[in-house]
C-alpha cells in the first residue's frame, strides 16, 4: 500500500505489463494498492483505474 498516487499508478502500469493481465488501482482507507483485477472484489475497496496491458493507459 502507498500514500503516493503517482507512485501507485506507476507500479500498477508496470505490474500489468509484467504479468500481462489487467490490474486494478484501488483506494482502501487513505492508501492506494494494486491487485490483478480477477482477484479483487469491487465491494471491498474503491476502484480508481484498471490498467490493461494490451492497451496504452487505463482500461476504463
C-alpha positions as CSV (number, residue, x, y, z in Angstrom):
1,X,0.0,0.0,0.0
2,X,1.2,3.5,-0.7
3,X,0.1,7.0,0.2
4,X,1.5,8.4,-3.1
5,X,-1.0,8.2,-6.0
6,X,1.6,8.8,-8.8
7,X,3.8,6.0,-7.4
8,X,0.9,3.7,-7.2
9,X,-0.1,4.5,-10.8
10,X,3.4,3.7,-12.0
11,X,3.5,0.4,-10.1
12,X,0.1,-0.5,-11.4
13,X,1.1,0.1,-15.0
14,X,4.4,-1.8,-14.6
15,X,2.7,-4.7,-12.9
16,X,0.1,-5.0,-15.7
17,X,2.9,-5.1,-18.3
18,X,4.9,-7.6,-16.3
19,X,2.1,-10.0,-15.6
20,X,0.3,-9.3,-18.9
21,X,-3.1,-9.3,-17.1
22,X,-5.4,-6.4,-16.2
23,X,-4.7,-4.9,-12.8
24,X,-6.8,-2.5,-10.7
25,X,-5.5,0.5,-8.8
26,X,-7.7,1.0,-5.7
27,X,-8.0,3.0,-2.6
28,X,-8.6,1.5,0.8
29,X,-8.7,3.8,3.8
30,X,-6.2,6.5,3.0
31,X,-3.8,4.3,1.0
32,X,-3.6,3.1,-2.6
33,X,-3.0,-0.5,-3.7
34,X,-2.8,-2.7,-6.8
35,X,-4.0,-6.2,-7.4
36,X,-4.8,-8.3,-10.5
37,X,-8.4,-7.4,-11.4
38,X,-9.5,-11.0,-11.3
39,X,-8.5,-11.2,-7.6
40,X,-10.3,-8.1,-6.5
41,X,-13.9,-7.9,-5.3
42,X,-15.3,-4.5,-6.0
43,X,-17.3,-4.2,-2.8
44,X,-14.0,-4.4,-0.7
45,X,-12.4,-1.2,-2.0
46,X,-12.8,2.0,-4.0
47,X,-11.7,1.2,-7.6
48,X,-9.8,4.1,-9.2
49,X,-8.4,2.7,-12.5
50,X,-8.0,-0.6,-14.3
51,X,-4.8,-1.0,-16.4
52,X,-4.9,-3.3,-19.3
53,X,-1.5,-4.4,-20.6
54,X,-2.8,-4.8,-24.1
55,X,-3.7,-1.1,-24.4
56,X,-1.7,2.0,-23.6
57,X,-3.1,3.7,-20.5
58,X,-6.1,3.0,-18.3
59,X,-8.6,0.4,-19.5
60,X,-11.6,2.5,-18.1
